[in-house]
Amino acid sequence: MSKTALAREAQNKLNAANQNFTRAAAERDHAVRDARNSGVSATELAAHLGLSRQQIHKIIKGA
């Protein structure tokens, strides 16, 4: 396989990974908002997800 074909294949894999990441982040954000709207505290969400409370608040606000 040529070097350009290898680079193109690597780029295609990276593009797919970025798309998967974007979808997963959107699903996580939706789940965080849903949990918060159901009464789960930002502190509890942060602890379970390994995020800071500030990150949880950014997700909730849609930042």
mmCIF file of the N, C-alpha and C atoms, coordinates in Angstrom:
data_MODEL
# 
_entry.id   MODEL 
# 
loop_
_atom_site.group_PDB 
_atom_site.id 
_atom_site.type_symbol 
_atom_site.label_atom_id 
_atom_site.label_alt_id 
_atom_site.label_comp_id 
_atom_site.label_asym_id 
_atom_site.label_entity_id 
_atom_site.label_seq_id 
_atom_site.pdbx_PDB_ins_code 
_atom_site.Cartn_x 
_atom_site.Cartn_y 
_atom_site.Cartn_z 
_atom_site.occupancy 
_atom_site.B_iso_or_equiv 
_atom_site.pdbx_formal_charge 
_atom_site.auth_seq_id 
_atom_site.auth_comp_id 
_atom_site.auth_asym_id 
_atom_site.auth_atom_id 
_atom_site.pdbx_PDB_model_num 
ATOM 1   N N  . MET A 1 1  ? 0.852   -1.180 0.000  1.00 0.00 ? 1  MET A N  1 
ATOM 2   C CA . MET A 1 1  ? 0.000   0.000  0.000  1.00 0.00 ? 1  MET A CA 1 
ATOM 3   C C  . MET A 1 1  ? 0.895   1.240  0.000  1.00 0.00 ? 1  MET A C  1 
ATOM 4   N N  . SER A 1 2  ? 0.543   2.228  -0.806 1.00 0.00 ? 2  SER A N  1 
ATOM 5   C CA . SER A 1 2  ? 1.366   3.436  -0.905 1.00 0.00 ? 2  SER A CA 1 
ATOM 6   C C  . SER A 1 2  ? 1.253   4.269  0.367  1.00 0.00 ? 2  SER A C  1 
ATOM 7   N N  . LYS A 1 3  ? 2.212   5.142  0.534  1.00 0.00 ? 3  LYS A N  1 
ATOM 8   C CA . LYS A 1 3  ? 2.214   6.013  1.716  1.00 0.00 ? 3  LYS A CA 1 
ATOM 9   C C  . LYS A 1 3  ? 1.013   6.949  1.714  1.00 0.00 ? 3  LYS A C  1 
ATOM 10  N N  . THR A 1 4  ? 0.593   7.421  0.558  1.00 0.00 ? 4  THR A N  1 
ATOM 11  C CA . THR A 1 4  ? -0.581  8.289  0.512  1.00 0.00 ? 4  THR A CA 1 
ATOM 12  C C  . THR A 1 4  ? -1.850  7.516  0.832  1.00 0.00 ? 4  THR A C  1 
ATOM 13  N N  . ALA A 1 5  ? -1.911  6.269  0.405  1.00 0.00 ? 5  ALA A N  1 
ATOM 14  C CA . ALA A 1 5  ? -3.068  5.432  0.730  1.00 0.00 ? 5  ALA A CA 1 
ATOM 15  C C  . ALA A 1 5  ? -3.119  5.163  2.233  1.00 0.00 ? 5  ALA A C  1 
ATOM 16  N N  . LEU A 1 6  ? -1.967  4.945  2.840  1.00 0.00 ? 6  LEU A N  1 
ATOM 17  C CA . LEU A 1 6  ? -1.914  4.742  4.297  1.00 0.00 ? 6  LEU A CA 1 
ATOM 18  C C  . LEU A 1 6  ? -2.368  5.996  5.030  1.00 0.00 ? 6  LEU A C  1 
ATOM 19  N N  . ALA A 1 7  ? -1.913  7.148  4.548  1.00 0.00 ? 7  ALA A N  1 
ATOM 20  C CA . ALA A 1 7  ? -2.316  8.415  5.178  1.00 0.00 ? 7  ALA A CA 1 
ATOM 21  C C  . ALA A 1 7  ? -3.815  8.640  5.012  1.00 0.00 ? 7  ALA A C  1 
ATOM 22  N N  . ARG A 1 8  ? -4.361  8.332  3.837  1.00 0.00 ? 8  ARG A N  1 
ATOM 23  C CA . ARG A 1 8  ? -5.795  8.492  3.596  1.00 0.00 ? 8  ARG A CA 1 
ATOM 24  C C  . ARG A 1 8  ? -6.588  7.555  4.495  1.00 0.00 ? 8  ARG A C  1 
ATOM 25  N N  . GLU A 1 9  ? -6.121  6.318  4.644  1.00 0.00 ? 9  GLU A N  1 
ATOM 26  C CA . GLU A 1 9  ? -6.791  5.359  5.514  1.00 0.00 ? 9  GLU A CA 1 
ATOM 27  C C  . GLU A 1 9  ? -6.769  5.836  6.967  1.00 0.00 ? 9  GLU A C  1 
ATOM 28  N N  . ALA A 1 10 ? -5.633  6.356  7.407  1.00 0.00 ? 10 ALA A N  1 
ATOM 29  C CA . ALA A 1 10 ? -5.524  6.878  8.767  1.00 0.00 ? 10 ALA A CA 1 
ATOM 30  C C  . ALA A 1 10 ? -6.458  8.070  8.964  1.00 0.00 ? 10 ALA A C  1 
ATOM 31  N N  . GLN A 1 11 ? -6.554  8.930  7.956  1.00 0.00 ? 11 GLN A N  1 
ATOM 32  C CA . GLN A 1 11 ? -7.449  10.087 8.040  1.00 0.00 ? 11 GLN A CA 1 
ATOM 33  C C  . GLN A 1 11 ? -8.903  9.641  8.112  1.00 0.00 ? 11 GLN A C  1 
ATOM 34  N N  . ASN A 1 12 ? -9.267  8.641  7.334  1.00 0.00 ? 12 ASN A N  1 
ATOM 35  C CA . ASN A 1 12 ? -10.629 8.113  7.374  1.00 0.00 ? 12 ASN A CA 1 
ATOM 36  C C  . ASN A 1 12 ? -10.964 7.549  8.753  1.00 0.00 ? 12 ASN A C  1 
ATOM 37  N N  . LYS A 1 13 ? -10.008 6.847  9.356  1.00 0.00 ? 13 LYS A N  1 
ATOM 38  C CA . LYS A 1 13 ? -10.212 6.309  10.709 1.00 0.00 ? 13 LYS A CA 1 
ATOM 39  C C  . LYS A 1 13 ? -10.378 7.444  11.722 1.00 0.00 ? 13 LYS A C  1 
ATOM 40  N N  . LEU A 1 14 ? -9.581  8.474  11.576 1.00 0.00 ? 14 LEU A N  1 
ATOM 41  C CA . LEU A 1 14 ? -9.664  9.620  12.474 1.00 0.00 ? 14 LEU A CA 1 
ATOM 42  C C  . LEU A 1 14 ? -11.004 10.327 12.322 1.00 0.00 ? 14 LEU A C  1 
ATOM 43  N N  . ASN A 1 15 ? -11.468 10.483 11.091 1.00 0.00 ? 15 ASN A N  1 
ATOM 44  C CA . ASN A 1 15 ? -12.770 11.111 10.853 1.00 0.00 ? 15 ASN A CA 1 
ATOM 45  C C  . ASN A 1 15 ? -13.886 10.304 11.500 1.00 0.00 ? 15 ASN A C  1 
ATOM 46  N N  . ALA A 1 16 ? -13.836 8.987  11.367 1.00 0.00 ? 16 ALA A N  1 
ATOM 47  C CA . ALA A 1 16 ? -14.857 8.128  11.970 1.00 0.00 ? 16 ALA A CA 1 
ATOM 48  C C  . ALA A 1 16 ? -14.806 8.225  13.493 1.00 0.00 ? 16 ALA A C  1 
ATOM 49  N N  . ALA A 1 17 ? -13.604 8.252  14.055 1.00 0.00 ? 17 ALA A N  1 
ATOM 50  C CA . ALA A 1 17 ? -13.460 8.365  15.507 1.00 0.00 ? 17 ALA A CA 1 
ATOM 51  C C  . ALA A 1 17 ? -14.020 9.699  16.004 1.00 0.00 ? 17 ALA A C  1 
ATOM 52  N N  . ASN A 1 18 ? -13.769 10.763 15.271 1.00 0.00 ? 18 ASN A N  1 
ATOM 53  C CA . ASN A 1 18 ? -14.302 12.077 15.647 1.00 0.00 ? 18 ASN A CA 1 
ATOM 54  C C  . ASN A 1 18 ? -15.818 12.089 15.604 1.00 0.00 ? 18 ASN A C  1 
ATOM 55  N N  . GLN A 1 19 ? -16.406 11.452 14.597 1.00 0.00 ? 19 GLN A N  1 
ATOM 56  C CA . GLN A 1 19 ? -17.863 11.371 14.513 1.00 0.00 ? 19 GLN A CA 1 
ATOM 57  C C  . GLN A 1 19 ? -18.428 10.575 15.682 1.00 0.00 ? 19 GLN A C  1 
ATOM 58  N N  . ASN A 1 20 ? -17.771 9.460  16.012 1.00 0.00 ? 20 ASN A N  1 
ATOM 59  C CA . ASN A 1 20 ? -18.217 8.648  17.155 1.00 0.00 ? 20 ASN A CA 1 
ATOM 60  C C  . ASN A 1 20 ? -18.106 9.427  18.454 1.00 0.00 ? 20 ASN A C  1 
ATOM 61  N N  . PHE A 1 21 ? -17.026 10.184 18.609 1.00 0.00 ? 21 PHE A N  1 
ATOM 62  C CA . PHE A 1 21 ? -16.837 10.994 19.804 1.00 0.00 ? 21 PHE A CA 1 
ATOM 63  C C  . PHE A 1 21 ? -17.944 12.034 19.924 1.00 0.00 ? 21 PHE A C  1 
ATOM 64  N N  . THR A 1 22 ? -18.257 12.698 18.826 1.00 0.00 ? 22 THR A N  1 
ATOM 65  C CA . THR A 1 22 ? -19.291 13.736 18.833 1.00 0.00 ? 22 THR A CA 1 
ATOM 66  C C  . THR A 1 22 ? -20.638 13.148 19.224 1.00 0.00 ? 22 THR A C  1 
ATOM 67  N N  . ARG A 1 23 ? -20.967 11.986 18.660 1.00 0.00 ? 23 ARG A N  1 
ATOM 68  C CA . ARG A 1 23 ? -22.243 11.330 18.999 1.00 0.00 ? 23 ARG A CA 1 
ATOM 69  C C  . ARG A 1 23 ? -22.270 10.916 20.471 1.00 0.00 ? 23 ARG A C  1 
ATOM 70  N N  . ALA A 1 24 ? -21.171 10.344 20.945 1.00 0.00 ? 24 ALA A N  1 
ATOM 71  C CA . ALA A 1 24 ? -21.112 9.889  22.338 1.00 0.00 ? 24 ALA A CA 1 
ATOM 72  C C  . ALA A 1 24 ? -21.217 11.070 23.296 1.00 0.00 ? 24 ALA A C  1 
ATOM 73  N N  . ALA A 1 25 ? -20.555 12.169 22.982 1.00 0.00 ? 25 ALA A N  1 
ATOM 74  C CA . ALA A 1 25 ? -20.626 13.364 23.834 1.00 0.00 ? 25 ALA A CA 1 
ATOM 75  C C  . ALA A 1 25 ? -22.046 13.908 23.869 1.00 0.00 ? 25 ALA A C  1 
ATOM 76  N N  . ALA A 1 26 ? -22.733 13.900 22.741 1.00 0.00 ? 26 ALA A N  1 
ATOM 77  C CA . ALA A 1 26 ? -24.116 14.383 22.697 1.00 0.00 ? 26 ALA A CA 1 
ATOM 78  C C  . ALA A 1 26 ? -25.020 13.481 23.532 1.00 0.00 ? 26 ALA A C  1 
ATOM 79  N N  . GLU A 1 27 ? -24.817 12.171 23.446 1.00 0.00 ? 27 GLU A N  1 
ATOM 80  C CA . GLU A 1 27 ? -25.601 11.238 24.266 1.00 0.00 ? 27 GLU A CA 1 
ATOM 81  C C  . GLU A 1 27 ? -25.338 11.456 25.747 1.00 0.00 ? 27 GLU A C  1 
ATOM 82  N N  . ARG A 1 28 ? -24.069 11.644 26.101 1.00 0.00 ? 28 ARG A N  1 
ATOM 83  C CA . ARG A 1 28 ? -23.712 11.905 27.496 1.00 0.00 ? 28 ARG A CA 1 
ATOM 84  C C  . ARG A 1 28 ? -24.358 13.189 27.977 1.00 0.00 ? 28 ARG A C  1 
ATOM 85  N N  . ASP A 1 29 ? -24.275 14.232 27.176 1.00 0.00 ? 29 ASP A N  1 
ATOM 86  C CA . ASP A 1 29 ? -24.844 15.521 27.557 1.00 0.00 ? 29 ASP A CA 1 
ATOM 87  C C  . ASP A 1 29 ? -26.348 15.408 27.779 1.00 0.00 ? 29 ASP A C  1 
ATOM 88  N N  . HIS A 1 30 ? -27.017 14.697 26.896 1.00 0.00 ? 30 HIS A N  1 
ATOM 89  C CA . HIS A 1 30 ? -28.460 14.496 27.044 1.00 0.00 ? 30 HIS A CA 1 
ATOM 90  C C  . HIS A 1 30 ? -28.762 13.743 28.341 1.00 0.00 ? 30 HIS A C  1 
ATOM 91  N N  . ALA A 1 31 ? -27.990 12.701 28.621 1.00 0.00 ? 31 ALA A N  1 
ATOM 92  C CA . ALA A 1 31 ? -28.201 11.910 29.840 1.00 0.00 ? 31 ALA A CA 1 
ATOM 93  C C  . ALA A 1 31 ? -27.933 12.746 31.090 1.00 0.00 ? 31 ALA A C  1 
ATOM 94  N N  . VAL A 1 32 ? -26.921 13.602 31.048 1.00 0.00 ? 32 VAL A N  1 
ATOM 95  C CA . VAL A 1 32 ? -26.605 14.471 32.187 1.00 0.00 ? 32 VAL A CA 1 
ATOM 96  C C  . VAL A 1 32 ? -27.758 15.444 32.427 1.00 0.00 ? 32 VAL A C  1 
ATOM 97  N N  . ARG A 1 33 ? -28.253 16.070 31.369 1.00 0.00 ? 33 ARG A N  1 
ATOM 98  C CA . ARG A 1 33 ? -29.369 17.010 31.523 1.00 0.00 ? 33 ARG A CA 1 
ATOM 99  C C  . ARG A 1 33 ? -30.612 16.296 32.049 1.00 0.00 ? 33 ARG A C  1 
ATOM 100 N N  . ASP A 1 34 ? -30.854 15.112 31.525 1.00 0.00 ? 34 ASP A N  1 
ATOM 101 C CA . ASP A 1 34 ? -32.010 14.326 31.957 1.00 0.00 ? 34 ASP A CA 1 
ATOM 102 C C  . ASP A 1 34 ? -31.893 13.973 33.445 1.00 0.00 ? 34 ASP A C  1 
ATOM 103 N N  . ALA A 1 35 ? -30.720 13.512 33.853 1.00 0.00 ? 35 ALA A N  1 
ATOM 104 C CA . ALA A 1 35 ? -30.508 13.149 35.255 1.00 0.00 ? 35 ALA A CA 1 
ATOM 105 C C  . ALA A 1 35 ? -30.644 14.377 36.155 1.00 0.00 ? 35 ALA A C  1 
ATOM 106 N N  . ARG A 1 36 ? -30.080 15.485 35.716 1.00 0.00 ? 36 ARG A N  1 
ATOM 107 C CA . ARG A 1 36 ? -30.157 16.719 36.521 1.00 0.00 ? 36 ARG A CA 1 
ATOM 108 C C  . ARG A 1 36 ? -31.600 17.176 36.652 1.00 0.00 ? 36 ARG A C  1 
ATOM 109 N N  . ASN A 1 37 ? -32.365 17.090 35.558 1.00 0.00 ? 37 ASN A N  1 
ATOM 110 C CA . ASN A 1 37 ? -33.777 17.466 35.597 1.00 0.00 ? 37 ASN A CA 1 
ATOM 111 C C  . ASN A 1 37 ? -34.596 16.526 36.473 1.00 0.00 ? 37 ASN A C  1 
ATOM 112 N N  . SER A 1 38 ? -34.076 15.329 36.713 1.00 0.00 ? 38 SER A N  1 
ATOM 113 C CA . SER A 1 38 ? -34.761 14.354 37.570 1.00 0.00 ? 38 SER A CA 1 
ATOM 114 C C  . SER A 1 38 ? -34.344 14.488 39.027 1.00 0.00 ? 38 SER A C  1 
ATOM 115 N N  . GLY A 1 39 ? -33.481 15.455 39.314 1.00 0.00 ? 39 GLY A N  1 
ATOM 116 C CA . GLY A 1 39 ? -33.122 15.716 40.698 1.00 0.00 ? 39 GLY A CA 1 
ATOM 117 C C  . GLY A 1 39 ? -31.752 15.245 41.137 1.00 0.00 ? 39 GLY A C  1 
ATOM 118 N N  . VAL A 1 40 ? -30.985 14.639 40.244 1.00 0.00 ? 40 VAL A N  1 
ATOM 119 C CA . VAL A 1 40 ? -29.629 14.211 40.608 1.00 0.00 ? 40 VAL A CA 1 
ATOM 120 C C  . VAL A 1 40 ? -28.756 15.462 40.701 1.00 0.00 ? 40 VAL A C  1 
ATOM 121 N N  . SER A 1 41 ? -28.002 15.565 41.776 1.00 0.00 ? 41 SER A N  1 
ATOM 122 C CA . SER A 1 41 ? -27.181 16.766 41.973 1.00 0.00 ? 41 SER A CA 1 
ATOM 123 C C  . SER A 1 41 ? -25.992 16.786 41.021 1.00 0.00 ? 41 SER A C  1 
ATOM 124 N N  . ALA A 1 42 ? -25.504 17.986 40.753 1.00 0.00 ? 42 ALA A N  1 
ATOM 125 C CA . ALA A 1 42 ? -24.320 18.144 39.913 1.00 0.00 ? 42 ALA A CA 1 
ATOM 126 C C  . ALA A 1 42 ? -23.120 17.471 40.566 1.00 0.00 ? 42 ALA A C  1 
ATOM 127 N N  . THR A 1 43 ? -23.040 17.532 41.882 1.00 0.00 ? 43 THR A N  1 
ATOM 128 C CA . THR A 1 43 ? -21.942 16.892 42.601 1.00 0.00 ? 43 THR A CA 1 
ATOM 129 C C  . THR A 1 43 ? -21.972 15.385 42.405 1.00 0.00 ? 43 THR A C  1 
ATOM 130 N N  . GLU A 1 44 ? -23.163 14.796 42.503 1.00 0.00 ? 44 GLU A N  1 
ATOM 131 C CA . GLU A 1 44 ? -23.286 13.352 42.319 1.00 0.00 ? 44 GLU A CA 1 
ATOM 132 C C  . GLU A 1 44 ? -22.957 12.954 40.873 1.00 0.00 ? 44 GLU A C  1 
ATOM 133 N N  . LEU A 1 45 ? -23.471 13.706 39.927 1.00 0.00 ? 45 LEU A N  1 
ATOM 134 C CA . LEU A 1 45 ? -23.157 13.420 38.524 1.00 0.00 ? 45 LEU A CA 1 
ATOM 135 C C  . LEU A 1 45 ? -21.652 13.507 38.272 1.00 0.00 ? 45 LEU A C  1 
ATOM 136 N N  . ALA A 1 46 ? -21.039 14.550 38.791 1.00 0.00 ? 46 ALA A N  1 
ATOM 137 C CA . ALA A 1 46 ? -19.602 14.733 38.609 1.00 0.00 ? 46 ALA A CA 1 
ATOM 138 C C  . ALA A 1 46 ? -18.831 13.550 39.175 1.00 0.00 ? 46 ALA A C  1 
ATOM 139 N N  . ALA A 1 47 ? -19.215 13.099 40.355 1.00 0.00 ? 47 ALA A N  1 
ATOM 140 C CA . ALA A 1 47 ? -18.519 11.982 40.986 1.00 0.00 ? 47 ALA A CA 1 
ATOM 141 C C  . ALA A 1 47 ? -18.655 10.703 40.160 1.00 0.00 ? 47 ALA A C  1 
ATOM 142 N N  . HIS A 1 48 ? -19.832 10.451 39.650 1.00 0.00 ? 48 HIS A N  1 
ATOM 143 C CA . HIS A 1 48 ? -20.075 9.228  38.878 1.00 0.00 ? 48 HIS A CA 1 
ATOM 144 C C  . HIS A 1 48 ? -19.412 9.258  37.505 1.00 0.00 ? 48 HIS A C  1 
ATOM 145 N N  . LEU A 1 49 ? -19.252 10.441 36.945 1.00 0.00 ? 49 LEU A N  1 
ATOM 146 C CA . LEU A 1 49 ? -18.694 10.549 35.593 1.00 0.00 ? 49 LEU A CA 1 
ATOM 147 C C  . LEU A 1 49 ? -17.211 10.898 35.576 1.00 0.00 ? 49 LEU A C  1 
ATOM 148 N N  . GLY A 1 50 ? -16.659 11.210 36.732 1.00 0.00 ? 50 GLY A N  1 
ATOM 149 C CA . GLY A 1 50 ? -15.247 11.590 36.777 1.00 0.00 ? 50 GLY A CA 1 
ATOM 150 C C  . GLY A 1 50 ? -15.002 12.971 36.192 1.00 0.00 ? 50 GLY A C  1 
ATOM 151 N N  . LEU A 1 51 ? -16.000 13.839 36.324 1.00 0.00 ? 51 LEU A N  1 
ATOM 152 C CA . LEU A 1 51 ? -15.900 15.214 35.837 1.00 0.00 ? 51 LEU A CA 1 
ATOM 153 C C  . LEU A 1 51 ? -15.984 16.164 37.016 1.00 0.00 ? 51 LEU A C  1 
ATOM 154 N N  . SER A 1 52 ? -15.676 17.420 36.771 1.00 0.00 ? 52 SER A N  1 
ATOM 155 C CA . SER A 1 52 ? -15.842 18.426 37.819 1.00 0.00 ? 52 SER A CA 1 
ATOM 156 C C  . SER A 1 52 ? -17.281 18.933 37.805 1.00 0.00 ? 52 SER A C  1 
ATOM 157 N N  . ARG A 1 53 ? -17.697 19.542 38.900 1.00 0.00 ? 53 ARG A N  1 
ATOM 158 C CA . ARG A 1 53 ? -19.033 20.146 38.942 1.00 0.00 ? 53 ARG A CA 1 
ATOM 159 C C  . ARG A 1 53 ? -19.155 21.248 37.891 1.00 0.00 ? 53 ARG A C  1 
ATOM 160 N N  . GLN A 1 54 ? -18.051 21.950 37.665 1.00 0.00 ? 54 GLN A N  1 
ATOM 161 C CA . GLN A 1 54 ? -18.063 23.018 36.667 1.00 0.00 ? 54 GLN A CA 1 
ATOM 162 C C  . GLN A 1 54 ? -18.336 22.445 35.273 1.00 0.00 ? 54 GLN A C  1 
ATOM 163 N N  . GLN A 1 55 ? -17.739 21.286 34.978 1.00 0.00 ? 55 GLN A N  1 
ATOM 164 C CA . GLN A 1 55 ? -17.992 20.656 33.684 1.00 0.00 ? 55 GLN A CA 1 
ATOM 165 C C  . GLN A 1 55 ? -19.452 20.225 33.564 1.00 0.00 ? 55 GLN A C  1 
ATOM 166 N N  . ILE A 1 56 ? -20.006 19.725 34.657 1.00 0.00 ? 56 ILE A N  1 
ATOM 167 C CA . ILE A 1 56 ? -21.418 19.333 34.653 1.00 0.00 ? 56 ILE A CA 1 
ATOM 168 C C  . ILE A 1 56 ? -22.290 20.553 34.380 1.00 0.00 ? 56 ILE A C  1 
ATOM 169 N N  . HIS A 1 57 ? -21.983 21.668 35.019 1.00 0.00 ? 57 HIS A N  1 
ATOM 170 C CA . HIS A 1 57 ? -22.769 22.890 34.813 1.00 0.00 ? 57 HIS A CA 1 
ATOM 171 C C  . HIS A 1 57 ? -22.648 23.386 33.365 1.00 0.00 ? 57 HIS A C  1 
ATOM 172 N N  . LYS A 1 58 ? -21.462 23.249 32.759 1.00 0.00 ? 58 LYS A N  1 
ATOM 173 C CA . LYS A 1 58 ? -21.300 23.638 31.356 1.00 0.00 ? 58 LYS A CA 1 
ATOM 174 C C  . LYS A 1 58 ? -22.156 22.759 30.458 1.00 0.00 ? 58 LYS A C  1 
ATOM 175 N N  . ILE A 1 59 ? -22.210 21.468 30.763 1.00 0.00 ? 59 ILE A N  1 
ATOM 176 C CA . ILE A 1 59 ? -23.035 20.547 29.971 1.00 0.00 ? 59 ILE A CA 1 
ATOM 177 C C  . ILE A 1 59 ? -24.493 20.935 30.109 1.00 0.00 ? 59 ILE A C  1 
ATOM 178 N N  . ILE A 1 60 ? -24.922 21.198 31.326 1.00 0.00 ? 60 ILE A N  1 
ATOM 179 C CA . ILE A 1 60 ? -26.329 21.538 31.572 1.00 0.00 ? 60 ILE A CA 1 
ATOM 180 C C  . ILE A 1 60 ? -26.712 22.809 30.823 1.00 0.00 ? 60 ILE A C  1 
ATOM 181 N N  . LYS A 1 61 ? -25.800 23.778 30.800 1.00 0.00 ? 61 LYS A N  1 
ATOM 182 C CA . LYS A 1 61 ? -26.084 25.046 30.125 1.00 0.00 ? 61 LYS A CA 1 
ATOM 183 C C  . LYS A 1 61 ? -25.916 24.939 28.611 1.00 0.00 ? 61 LYS A C  1 
ATOM 184 N N  . GLY A 1 62 ? -25.399 23.823 28.151 1.00 0.00 ? 62 GLY A N  1 
ATOM 185 C CA . GLY A 1 62 ? -25.236 23.620 26.717 1.00 0.00 ? 62 GLY A CA 1 
ATOM 186 C C  . GLY A 1 62 ? -23.983 24.224 26.153 1.00 0.00 ? 62 GLY A C  1 
ATOM 187 N N  . ALA A 1 63 ? -23.017 24.504 27.023 1.00 0.00 ? 63 ALA A N  1 
ATOM 188 C CA . ALA A 1 63 ? -21.763 25.104 26.563 1.00 0.00 ? 63 ALA A CA 1 
ATOM 189 C C  . ALA A 1 63 ? -20.873 24.077 25.903 1.00 0.00 ? 63 ALA A C  1 
# 
